[in-house]
Amino acid sequence: MLLVLFMSFLSTAFPEPEDVIVQVLYRPKDCKDIGQYGDTMHVQYLGRFYESKKKFDSSYDRDNVPFYYSLGVGGVIEGYQIGTKNMCINERRRLIVPSKYAYGSRGTGNIPGYSTLMFDVHLVQINDKPPSYEVPLEMSEEVVAKGNKDCLSPVKDGDVLTIQFTGALPDGTVFDVSPKDGVKFVVGAGQIIKGVDEGVKTFCNGSTVALEIPPTKAYGDRWDGPVPQWSFVYYNITILNQVVFHPSSSTENTMKCETVGNCNIEYRVRLHDYILLDYEVKDSQNNLLGSGEMRYLVGRKLFVPAWDNMLLGMCLGQVKTCRLPPSLSHTKSVSLFLLPPHTEHYSILRVKKILLTFDGKDELDIVNSKPSVEDKVDIPIAHIEL
């Protein structure tokens, strides 16, 4: 879940809870005015069914006029009274109310019996004290980061980090845990939520970082699995590895390639061939950014734009290594490997198998056929315009 491209949420089930669940979405730092027994509580709220998330009531639909009730005296369901105790002005909570604390077996209006309900509640006023309808600035601006910053090479935009993390809600509920080997991302490239992108900067390899992230730099008004809308989130992060970004100093805008190996068959890769290939991607410091096996349709300009030109004319058994300048390096696919912006890299490709040629032949057809003169002619590297 943590990454814009690779977050992994825990699954969400919907058994009816035994008691009222209170999730604090936001609590002001200066929490002086707290609701007491008998106080008149003025709230804005959104009421939904817990399982379907379908709205059944909202104060916002009534000209944004707050609903009010007396705390502990009655006038609202018991779950509402329980869930809003000790709430302070401008605090936001989510209440998950089982049916026994709501409308029980009888239901009411458009709410069937045995319904578990969910309320997002914003306390805007207590008694005659001045109301507060606005979210304070610190809710939308400040990422609080704590950890060891004593290092020679602090994290900056373009660095590739591998991190382990645990994500929790304000009530301590853990909603996301990274794999043991961590998660990779490029700092400042928008591949992870904004609060983490900002929060890890100035720390370093080996640091353990505690982040308090406001909703506008986390998940905002999105309903993302177990994370409520407008909820603060808290991440404990360990930086396992830091690949320091080195901007390219080269002004050269052409790629340079070296091909090694003998052809197992004479057929050379052409435009629109469908192939199986191995790839490695390294930065200018020889750090491995990604590797693997993939099926690839030549000419689609997928992943790295220059790969199509690299593959044209290659045959089975050959390996081609190319230095690619920044203009030919970058791709919209961030799930394959991580390329820092404005930097050159090295791509290493090996054609493992011809799955289907542009004219419909498979590899068996190629092996059993006699190579033509055309098959033995090298295809120019500039065949595809980048």
N, C-alpha and C positions, 0 to 999 in steps of 0.2 A: 504494500500500500504506500510505503514511504516514497517510492519513485513514481514521476509523471508517467514513465514508460514501463517500471517493474516492481510495484508494491504487491505484497502477498498478504491479504486479509485472512483472518481466521473466519471460519464459517459461522453464520448467525442462525440460531434456531429460535423458536418462539414458544417455549413452554410457559404457562402462566406462572409468574413468580408467587411465592408465598406471602411476601410483604411488599410494601411500597418501596420502590427503588428510586433513590434521589441521585441524579447526576448533576454536579455543579458545572455549568458551562462557562460561567464567568462570575468572579467575585471581586469587587473593587478592592484596591489596596487599602483605601481609607474607608473602612466599613464601620461607620459610627452609628448610623440610624438602623437599628435592627428591630424587626417586628416582635412585639410582645403580646401576651394573652390579652384579648379584648381590643387590640388595635384594628383600625380600619385599613385593610390592605387593598391598594389600587394596583391592578395587574393588567398587563396585556398578555394574551395567551393564544396558543394554537392547539386545538384538541384533535388528536388522530387515533385511529385504531392501531394498536401496537403491532399486530401482525401484518396488516395490509398497508399501513401508513396512509390510509385514506382519511381525509379530513372530515370531521363531523361537526365542528364548531370552531369559531375564531372571533375574538374581539376585534381583530383588524378588519373584519368584514362589516363592522357596524360603525363606520366612520372613525375608526381608530379610537373609539371611546373606551377607556379602561373599565374593566369589571371590578367591583369592589365587594368585600365581605369582611366580617369580623373574625379575626384569628381566634380559633378555639371555641367560638360561641355557636357556630352552626351556619346554615345558609348555603353551604357547599358540601360536596361529598367528603367523606372522612379522609380519603386518600389525599385530597387537596390540602386539608388542614394539616395532616401529618407532614406532607412534602414541603410545605412553605414555612415551617417553624424556623426561627432564628435566621430568617432571610433579611438581607439589608437592601436599602434602596439601590437600584440599578443592577442588582444581582440577577443572573439568569440561571434557571434550573430546568432540567428535564425530569418529569415525574412519570414513572411507569407504575400504573395503578391496577392491581388485580381486581377482578369483579367484586370480591367480597368487601372491598373498600370503595367501590364505585356504585353500580346499580344492581349488583347481585344477579339473581335469576330472573328478576322481573324486567330488567331493561327500562328504557324510557325513550319516547320519541323515536328517533332514527338509530338508537343504540340498542342492539339486541341483548338479551340476557346472557350472562356469563362472558361479557366482553372485557378484555384487558385493554385499558385505555392509556394513552400517552399524551402528556401535556408539556409544551414548551412555555415556560412562564417567565415573564420579565416584570419584576416589581418596580413600579415607577413612582409610587408615592405611599407614605404611611401617615394616616390621619391628615392633619392640615399642613404637614411639612412640605417644602417646595418639591414639586415633582421633578423627575429626571427621566426624559424619554430618549436621550441620546447615548450612544455607546461612547465611553470616554476614549481619548486619543490613545492611551496606552494599550487599549485592546487591539488596535489596528496597526500599531507601529513598532512596538518594541519586542525584539527577540532577546531573552535573557540567556546568556551563555556562561557557564562556569566550568573551569578545568585548567589543566597545566598548559601555560603558554610559553614556557621557558625552552625555546628551541631556536636553531640557527636558520631553518628553512620553513617558515610558517606557510600554511595552506593559502593558495591564491587561485584566482580564476584560471582555468585551463589545466590545473593539476588533476590527475586521475587518482581518486581515492577508492580504497576498499575498506568498508566499514561494517562492523557488527552493531546492531541496535536493538533496543526494546522500546516500544511506544506504549504510553499509558494515558488514560483519561484523568481529569482532575480528581476523581474519586479513587484512583489507583488501579482501575481495571486495565489490564494489559490487553491491547488490541492488535499488536503487530510485533513479530519477532523475526529477525533476519536469519538466514541459513548460517550454519557454523562457519562456513568459509567466507561469509560476508557478501556484500553487494558492491558492485563497482559503479561509479558515475564520474562524469567530468564536472568539476566545480564551475558554476556560473553558466552552464549550458542549458539550464532549464529542464534537466532530466530528473529532478527530484523536487520535493516541495520547497517553496521559497525560504521558509524558516530554517531548514537544514542547510540549504545552499549558503545562506548568510551566516548561520551560526557556527559552521566549522572553520570559517576563515580565521586566520591568525593563530590557530592551533597547529599541531604538527603530528608527524608520524609517531604512533604510540600513545597519543593523548587519549584520555577519557574525558568526554564532554557531556555535561548535563544541559539540555536545552528546554526552555519554556517558550512555547511558540503560540502566538495569538491566532485566532481563527482566520484572519485575513492573509496570514502567511502559512496557513496549514490547509484546511479543507473548506473554509468559508461556509457558504450556505448549501454546499453539496451534502447529500446524505450518502456517506461512504461507509457501507457495512456497519460496524459497531460504533463508528464515530458520529456523534450527533452533530447537527448543524450548529454553526457558531460556537464550537467547542474549542477551548484551549487544549493543546496536546503537549505531552512531555516525552522527550526522547533522551535515553542514556546511550551514548555512542562511544565506541572504541575505534580509533583509526588504526586499522591493521597494516595498511600499506599506503604510501604516498609516492606516486610517480610525478616528479616535478616537471612542470611545463616549461619548455624552452622554445620561445618564439623563433620561427625560421628567420635566419639572417640572409638567406639566399634570395636573390631577385630573379633567378632563373625560373622560367615558366614552362619548361618542357620536361617530359619524363625521360629518364634514362633506364634502360633495361639490359639485363643479361639473361641469356637462355642456356641451360645446360641439360644434358641427357640426350639419348637417342630415341627415335620414334619406334614404338612397338608395331604400329601399322602406319602406312603412308598417308592415311587420310588426315587432312588439316582442318581445324575448326573454322566454320564459316558463320556468317550472319544468320540468325534464327535457329542455329543448332541448339538442342537441349542436352546439357552435359552434366556430369557429376564431377565436382572438383574439390580439392583440398585447398585451404587458404590459411595464410598467416599474415598478420598485420603488426608491424613494429614501428615505434617512433624513431626519431633521429638519434636517440640515445641507446637504441637496440632493446628497449623495453617491449615485451610482448603485450599488445593491446587486445588481441583476439585471435582465435584459431578454430578450425573445425572443418566439417565436410558439409557441402550443400549442393542442391540441384540448381542449375542456373540456365536461364534462357538468354542466349547471347543477343545483344542489341536492345535490351529493354532499359539499359542505363540504370539498373538497380544497384543499391548499396554504393560502391565507389564508381563514379562515372567512367574512370579510365579503365576499369576492368574489361569492358567490351573490347577495347583496342588491344589490351594485353593478350586476350584469349585468341583473337583472330590470327590464324596461321599456326597456332600451336598444335601439337599432336600428342597422342598417348605416350607417356614415358618422359616427357619434357617438364622441366620446372623453370618458371620465369620469375625473376626478381626485378622489380621496378621501383626506382625512387620517384615519388609523385610529389610535385609542388602543391602548395595549399589550394590553388585553383582547381586541381584535379582530384583532391583528396576527400572532399566532404560529401556526406550522404545524409538523407533524411531518416535513415534507419539507425536508431540508437540502440536497438536490441542486439545487433550483430556484434559490434565492437565499439569502442569508445575512442573517438578522435578529437583531441582538443582543437579549438578553432585556430585558424591562421597558422597552421604548422604543416610541414611536409611529413611524409611517412613512407614506409617501404611495404609494398604488397608482394607476397610470394604465392604464386598460384601453380597448381599441378592438375592437369586434366586426368581424371581417373577413368572415366568411361564416357563413351558417346551413347547417350540414351536414345536420341532420335535426331536425325539430320533434318536440315531445312527442306529436303525433298522427300522426307518420309521413311528413310532407311534407318534401321537400328544397327547396333554395333556388329551383330552377327552377319548382317547383309554386307557390311563394309569389309569384314575380315575375309569373307568368302568371295568377294568380287576382286577383279584385277584392277589395281590402281591405274587411274587414267593419268594422262599427261597433266591435266589441270590439277589433280590431287597433289602433284609434286611441286607445284609452283607456290612460292611464298606469297601470302596475301599481304599487301602493304599495311603497315601499322596504322596509318591515318585513314583507314577505310571508313571509320565512323567518325562523324563530326562531333566533337565534345562541346 
